Amino acid sequence: MTHFFSNILDHYTWQGLALCGVVIILFFTQLYYYAIAYYRIYSFRLLRHRKRKRSNPAVSVIVVVRGENEQFLSKELPTLLHQTYSSFEVVVVYVGSDIEYYDQLQSLRNHFSYMRLTKVGGHNHFFITTKQALNIGIKSAQYDHLLFTTPGSMPRSERWVEYMAKGFERGSIVVGSAVPDFQRKGLRQYLMMMTEYHNMRNAISRAVVDELYYAPQSNYGFTKELYYSTRGYNHLGIDIGDNDLYIQDLVRLNPQSIAVVLSPHSIVDERRSDVWSEWMEHTRYYGSTYNDYPLAVRTFIRRERNSRLLYFVASLVALVVLPLELKIGALALLLLRYLAVVWSSHRTARKLGFKDVALNYWIYDLAGPVIEKIIRSKESKNTPRIWT
């Protein structure tokens, strides 16, 4: 036996065997993410969870609109108001000082008895953060189950509230999927969409095992009881963090109260800029709370990204320097990994509402770690401006 291993060592050298070991370890690390961690999204079924509350709870949908957003007034708000759920209200918090626009909102409110409207006047020297406006909206809401969305977002179904309400039957924190909506189609837009898909996949894969750390701004909710147990939002000095840092506080208080709603009727589309630099700034700004995430979450995210990059590098080196039989083995592992990745990604993308993921996945598979590094390499230049 000793002679056998000595022959192997002499033939392949320590360096070659070590490289094979690295390739195999990284292969199984990647396989864990795509075949187990991410695949949980596809196999998840909310109805398997025990119902904890009464059916069809009344829901307050809260949305903060800043300034004169004509798209929200003409299209998005009517879509919210025409949801088919039996018991809900829409609470609009208007942050601004345009009297004519506010009158138009009031006109809509007069036609819909289940719409509430609150105005927070703009002040030249006082910026009203989103969380401050949400505090006002929550206190204005008459129902105990709160669902949040944003201007620029559009539910795909008129049954959106109904399906998200089903989450409140089984949990106190409810989260759904949100899909970026780009008007143009191209390589950059594909990479932008895939980056957001991967971020969503990371978050939902943790949420389905009761480790939620992030929810889309346009598609999540919690109960008033949880809200008052924390005395409202923290980090009021910054205009972000309501859907991640605050959610993490709620999860720590109630680690098994998460209900993930994954249905074609529960998906929301979020309008995004087609311009790469604007999208990058948006991503950096709302990702600037990442450093405050728990270490376990940051490790989970980084391990996939870094192991993918290292796996490609190690496999490339193996294909260049190793003997033919080991090159064939490394190539086979590459192919096997790619098939597993595309198979898993296609299934989870359908569950999360993303389309056309598998066709060009190899592009994002190679470019994704680089894009993530670019995003993390610089801080956002955007700061909350004074409202005028």
DOMARTOR-548475 format. One line per field, with one value per residue (C-alpha): residue number from 1; residue in one letter; x, z, y. Coordinates in nm, 3 decimals. Example, Ala and Ser with C-alpha at 12.3 -4.5 7.8 and 13.67 -1.06 7.14 Angstrom:
<nodes>
k <- [1  2]
r <- [a  s]
X <- [1.230  1.367]
Z <- [0.780  0.714]
Y <- [-0.450  -0.106]
</nodes>
This chain:
<nodes>
k <- [1  2  3  4  5  6  7  8  9  10  11  12  13  14  15  16  17  18  19  20  21  22  23  24  25  26  27  28  29  30  31  32  33  34  35  36  37  38  39  40  41  42  43  44  45  46  47  48  49  50  51  52  53  54  55  56  57  58  59  60  61  62  63  64  65  66  67  68  69  70  71  72  73  74  75  76  77  78  79  80  81  82  83  84  85  86  87  88  89  90  91  92  93  94  95  96  97  98  99  100  101  102  103  104  105  106  107  108  109  110  111  112  113  114  115  116  117  118  119  120  121  122  123  124  125  126  127  128  129  130  131  132  133  134  135  136  137  138  139  140  141  142  143  144  145  146  147  148  149  150  151  152  153  154  155  156  157  158  159  160  161  162  163  164  165  166  167  168  169  170  171  172  173  174  175  176  177  178  179  180  181  182  183  184  185  186  187  188  189  190  191  192  193  194  195  196  197  198  199  200  201  202  203  204  205  206  207  208  209  210  211  212  213  214  215  216  217  218  219  220  221  222  223  224  225  226  227  228  229  230  231  232  233  234  235  236  237  238  239  240  241  242  243  244  245  246  247  248  249  250  251  252  253  254  255  256  257  258  259  260  261  262  263  264  265  266  267  268  269  270  271  272  273  274  275  276  277  278  279  280  281  282  283  284  285  286  287  288  289  290  291  292  293  294  295  296  297  298  299  300  301  302  303  304  305  306  307  308  309  310  311  312  313  314  315  316  317  318  319  320  321  322  323  324  325  326  327  328  329  330  331  332  333  334  335  336  337  338  339  340  341  342  343  344  345  346  347  348  349  350  351  352  353  354  355  356  357  358  359  360  361  362  363  364  365  366  367  368  369  370  371  372  373  374  375  376  377  378  379  380  381  382  383  384  385  386  387  388]
r <- [m  t  h  f  f  s  n  i  l  d  h  y  t  w  q  g  l  a  l  c  g  v  v  i  i  l  f  f  t  q  l  y  y  y  a  i  a  y  y  r  i  y  s  f  r  l  l  r  h  r  k  r  k  r  s  n  p  a  v  s  v  i  v  v  v  r  g  e  n  e  q  f  l  s  k  e  l  p  t  l  l  h  q  t  y  s  s  f  e  v  v  v  v  y  v  g  s  d  i  e  y  y  d  q  l  q  s  l  r  n  h  f  s  y  m  r  l  t  k  v  g  g  h  n  h  f  f  i  t  t  k  q  a  l  n  i  g  i  k  s  a  q  y  d  h  l  l  f  t  t  p  g  s  m  p  r  s  e  r  w  v  e  y  m  a  k  g  f  e  r  g  s  i  v  v  g  s  a  v  p  d  f  q  r  k  g  l  r  q  y  l  m  m  m  t  e  y  h  n  m  r  n  a  i  s  r  a  v  v  d  e  l  y  y  a  p  q  s  n  y  g  f  t  k  e  l  y  y  s  t  r  g  y  n  h  l  g  i  d  i  g  d  n  d  l  y  i  q  d  l  v  r  l  n  p  q  s  i  a  v  v  l  s  p  h  s  i  v  d  e  r  r  s  d  v  w  s  e  w  m  e  h  t  r  y  y  g  s  t  y  n  d  y  p  l  a  v  r  t  f  i  r  r  e  r  n  s  r  l  l  y  f  v  a  s  l  v  a  l  v  v  l  p  l  e  l  k  i  g  a  l  a  l  l  l  l  r  y  l  a  v  v  w  s  s  h  r  t  a  r  k  l  g  f  k  d  v  a  l  n  y  w  i  y  d  l  a  g  p  v  i  e  k  i  i  r  s  k  e  s  k  n  t  p  r  i  w  t]
X <- [0.000  0.284  0.449  0.119  0.085  0.452  0.397  0.097  0.297  0.588  0.360  0.138  0.359  0.239  0.145  -0.074  -0.254  -0.303  -0.454  -0.690  -0.792  -0.864  -1.075  -1.277  -1.337  -1.450  -1.670  -1.858  -1.885  -2.055  -2.270  -2.393  -2.515  -2.691  -2.816  -2.911  -2.919  -3.072  -3.281  -3.474  -3.653  -3.799  -3.903  -4.050  -4.427  -4.587  -4.899  -4.691  -4.647  -4.904  -5.163  -5.125  -5.387  -5.736  -5.798  -5.818  -5.672  -5.738  -5.432  -5.308  -5.091  -4.854  -4.670  -4.463  -4.460  -4.220  -4.289  -4.504  -4.482  -4.723  -4.664  -4.769  -5.081  -5.201  -5.106  -4.953  -5.196  -5.506  -5.355  -5.327  -5.679  -5.825  -5.690  -5.963  -5.901  -6.207  -6.059  -5.776  -5.690  -5.423  -5.240  -5.057  -4.806  -4.732  -4.401  -4.401  -4.557  -4.729  -5.092  -5.223  -5.071  -5.206  -5.552  -5.536  -5.454  -5.746  -5.974  -5.880  -5.934  -6.286  -6.368  -6.225  -6.340  -6.057  -5.784  -5.619  -5.407  -5.155  -4.944  -4.601  -4.509  -4.166  -3.940  -3.638  -3.407  -3.551  -3.527  -3.797  -3.655  -3.855  -3.862  -4.007  -4.277  -4.342  -4.382  -4.661  -4.820  -4.814  -4.979  -5.244  -5.323  -5.635  -5.539  -5.280  -5.123  -4.896  -4.783  -4.527  -4.464  -4.302  -4.363  -4.214  -4.350  -4.637  -4.797  -4.826  -5.166  -5.482  -5.468  -5.133  -5.279  -5.479  -5.171  -4.950  -5.228  -5.203  -4.854  -4.994  -5.199  -4.872  -4.627  -4.577  -4.314  -4.412  -4.183  -4.242  -4.033  -3.959  -3.825  -3.638  -3.811  -3.582  -3.743  -3.456  -3.308  -2.936  -2.624  -2.587  -2.951  -2.919  -2.620  -2.801  -3.108  -2.900  -2.710  -3.039  -3.170  -2.866  -2.909  -3.277  -3.188  -2.940  -3.200  -3.492  -3.279  -3.212  -3.568  -3.717  -3.510  -3.618  -3.298  -3.437  -3.197  -3.339  -3.677  -3.758  -3.870  -4.180  -4.297  -4.280  -4.477  -4.504  -4.757  -4.817  -4.750  -4.392  -4.352  -4.456  -4.245  -3.936  -4.071  -4.058  -3.777  -3.415  -3.141  -3.379  -3.087  -3.044  -3.298  -3.240  -3.237  -3.612  -3.621  -3.298  -3.150  -3.492  -3.611  -3.309  -3.414  -3.763  -3.624  -3.403  -3.712  -3.922  -3.690  -3.968  -4.231  -4.124  -4.367  -4.227  -4.493  -4.376  -4.653  -4.703  -4.974  -4.742  -4.468  -4.401  -4.212  -3.979  -3.897  -3.521  -3.302  -3.154  -2.835  -2.547  -2.404  -2.745  -2.822  -2.479  -2.535  -2.880  -2.734  -2.446  -2.672  -2.920  -2.639  -2.446  -2.602  -2.429  -2.140  -2.387  -2.526  -2.450  -2.121  -2.300  -2.495  -2.189  -1.999  -2.281  -2.284  -1.906  -1.840  -2.048  -1.899  -1.539  -1.563  -1.706  -1.422  -1.156  -1.313  -1.288  -0.926  -0.828  -1.002  -0.831  -0.492  -0.577  -0.669  -0.333  -0.081  -0.223  -0.182  -0.446  -0.651  -0.678  -0.763  -1.054  -1.164  -1.147  -1.340  -1.605  -1.648  -1.683  -1.955  -2.131  -2.126  -2.261  -2.548  -2.636  -2.615  -2.836  -3.087  -3.113  -3.111  -3.383  -3.615  -3.558  -3.586  -3.931  -4.036  -3.907  -4.065  -3.750  -3.755  -3.495  -3.234  -3.097  -3.036  -2.734  -2.650  -2.286  -2.231  -2.342  -2.177  -1.840  -1.905  -2.107  -1.818  -1.645  -1.961  -2.007  -1.646  -1.700  -2.014  -1.834  -1.521  -1.674  -1.921  -2.233  -2.194  -2.560  -2.667  -3.018  -3.083  -3.280  -3.639  -3.747]
Z <- [0.000  0.088  -0.243  -0.424  -0.270  -0.334  -0.705  -0.711  -0.534  -0.772  -1.074  -0.978  -0.722  -0.399  -0.586  -0.832  -0.560  -0.353  -0.654  -0.707  -0.342  -0.371  -0.684  -0.516  -0.195  -0.390  -0.613  -0.314  -0.158  -0.473  -0.490  -0.135  -0.229  -0.552  -0.478  -0.112  0.016  -0.292  -0.391  -0.062  -0.230  -0.498  -0.252  0.002  0.055  0.296  0.338  0.509  0.802  1.077  1.068  1.380  1.327  1.192  0.820  0.603  0.845  0.770  0.615  0.593  0.287  0.359  0.093  0.122  -0.185  -0.218  -0.443  -0.754  -0.873  -1.167  -1.236  -0.881  -0.907  -1.247  -1.244  -0.927  -0.668  -0.871  -0.897  -0.518  -0.471  -0.708  -0.522  -0.479  -0.113  0.111  0.403  0.345  0.329  0.152  0.366  0.160  0.334  0.108  0.178  -0.007  -0.040  -0.380  -0.307  -0.651  -0.631  -0.280  -0.403  -0.665  -0.396  -0.191  -0.491  -0.513  -0.140  -0.176  -0.424  -0.215  0.144  0.226  0.134  0.406  0.327  0.547  0.447  0.589  0.471  0.324  0.520  0.378  0.663  0.779  0.581  0.658  0.630  0.492  0.835  0.992  0.725  0.779  1.152  1.066  0.824  1.078  1.344  1.089  0.993  1.149  1.105  1.292  0.988  0.796  0.439  0.282  -0.077  -0.260  -0.553  -0.866  -0.776  -0.931  -0.805  -1.085  -0.967  -0.834  -0.568  -0.427  -0.094  -0.065  -0.106  0.123  0.382  0.380  0.516  0.821  0.895  0.960  1.079  1.213  0.954  0.589  0.287  -0.085  -0.400  -0.598  -0.954  -1.110  -1.417  -1.688  -1.991  -2.222  -2.284  -2.332  -2.184  -1.912  -1.815  -1.802  -1.567  -1.355  -1.331  -1.250  -0.976  -0.812  -0.864  -0.687  -0.396  -0.371  -0.387  -0.100  0.115  0.045  0.089  0.444  0.502  0.432  0.721  0.956  0.913  0.729  0.709  0.417  0.254  -0.068  0.014  -0.200  -0.068  0.303  0.618  0.992  1.268  1.480  1.787  1.670  1.577  1.920  2.094  1.948  2.003  1.631  1.381  1.483  1.299  1.235  1.127  0.800  0.522  0.476  0.691  0.743  0.537  0.659  0.983  1.140  1.004  1.166  1.501  1.457  1.365  1.674  1.887  1.697  1.520  1.411  1.302  0.935  0.655  0.301  0.031  -0.306  -0.563  -0.906  -0.736  -0.462  -0.686  -0.725  -1.013  -0.917  -1.180  -1.226  -1.424  -1.741  -1.698  -1.552  -1.340  -1.194  -1.116  -0.958  -0.738  -0.636  -0.549  -0.350  -0.162  -0.048  0.011  0.241  0.547  0.451  0.692  0.981  0.897  1.133  1.067  0.978  0.702  0.557  0.566  0.385  0.108  0.072  0.079  -0.232  -0.423  -0.324  -0.366  -0.715  -0.816  -0.662  -0.819  -1.167  -1.109  -0.962  -1.244  -1.506  -1.350  -1.331  -1.700  -1.786  -1.565  -1.464  -1.657  -1.915  -1.693  -1.420  -1.677  -1.789  -1.425  -1.366  -1.688  -1.586  -1.249  -1.425  -1.649  -1.360  -1.152  -1.438  -1.502  -1.131  -1.118  -1.423  -1.307  -0.959  -1.082  -1.340  -1.081  -0.810  -1.061  -1.164  -0.799  -0.741  -1.061  -1.271  -1.639  -1.897  -1.634  -1.768  -2.132  -2.077  -1.721  -1.803  -1.860  -1.510  -1.364  -1.477  -1.432  -1.108  -0.858  -1.044  -1.043  -0.670  -0.608  -0.809  -0.611  -0.278  -0.390  -0.349  -0.116  -0.235  -0.317  -0.246  0.080  0.193  0.056  0.227  0.110  -0.074]
Y <- [0.000  0.238  0.160  0.232  0.580  0.650  0.580  0.814  1.084  1.044  1.061  1.353  1.536  1.698  2.013  1.826  1.629  1.944  2.119  1.824  1.844  2.217  2.163  1.888  2.088  2.394  2.176  2.035  2.383  2.505  2.194  2.261  2.609  2.518  2.167  2.222  2.582  2.747  2.447  2.483  2.774  2.550  2.279  2.525  2.518  2.766  2.554  2.285  2.523  2.513  2.791  3.007  3.278  3.312  3.305  3.617  3.873  4.239  4.407  4.766  4.832  5.123  5.320  5.640  5.865  6.156  6.450  6.455  6.095  6.082  5.713  5.630  5.848  5.727  5.359  5.216  5.350  5.245  4.895  4.881  5.012  4.752  4.451  4.190  4.105  4.130  4.326  4.569  4.937  5.141  5.397  5.662  5.889  6.184  6.359  6.688  7.030  7.032  7.127  7.029  6.680  6.632  6.738  6.464  6.211  6.341  6.302  5.935  5.893  6.036  5.760  5.475  5.448  5.206  5.454  5.663  5.966  6.146  6.445  6.524  6.873  6.935  7.166  7.341  7.242  6.914  6.592  6.337  5.988  5.699  5.536  5.850  5.855  5.484  5.547  5.791  5.544  5.261  5.475  5.580  5.220  5.073  4.706  4.500  4.332  4.571  4.520  4.756  4.855  5.145  5.381  5.235  4.891  4.701  4.378  4.125  4.014  4.175  3.902  4.020  4.136  3.814  3.593  3.801  3.793  3.413  3.461  3.638  3.326  3.144  3.408  3.759  3.854  3.808  3.832  3.786  3.818  4.135  4.135  4.430  4.570  4.706  4.864  4.781  4.437  4.385  4.230  4.493  4.471  4.091  4.114  4.373  4.150  3.842  4.024  4.119  3.766  3.623  3.866  3.772  3.403  3.443  3.620  3.387  3.073  3.190  3.305  2.962  2.822  3.105  3.309  3.610  3.906  4.106  4.166  4.354  4.708  4.662  4.325  4.251  4.301  4.247  4.290  4.597  4.383  4.324  4.688  4.815  4.551  4.724  5.079  5.146  5.171  5.198  5.391  5.681  5.899  5.708  5.670  5.297  4.985  4.946  4.626  4.465  4.602  4.643  4.308  4.145  4.294  4.148  3.807  3.802  3.864  3.607  3.360  3.122  3.373  3.409  3.328  3.327  3.362  3.230  3.232  3.392  3.604  3.736  3.877  4.249  4.416  4.702  4.962  5.008  5.245  5.093  5.298  5.097  5.381  5.470  5.107  5.066  5.371  5.243  4.902  5.051  5.289  5.026  4.778  5.009  4.841  4.514  4.567  4.575  4.230  3.940  3.764  3.439  3.616  3.788  3.459  3.279  3.541  3.571  3.196  3.133  3.424  3.354  2.976  3.025  3.255  3.029  2.722  2.870  2.976  2.637  2.449  2.662  2.593  2.222  2.216  2.374  2.193  1.853  1.527  1.434  1.202  1.466  1.732  1.513  1.477  1.854  1.917  1.662  1.834  2.169  2.031  1.857  2.174  2.384  2.144  2.146  2.528  2.582  2.319  2.473  2.834  2.770  2.615  2.873  3.159  3.038  3.029  3.383  3.521  3.574  3.477  3.370  3.285  2.957  3.049  3.276  3.177  3.104  3.478  3.569  3.259  3.396  3.768  3.758  3.749  4.033  4.246  4.186  4.288  4.608  4.689  4.636  4.822  5.168  5.331  5.507  5.874  5.934  6.097  6.196  6.540  6.815  6.803  7.120]
</nodes>
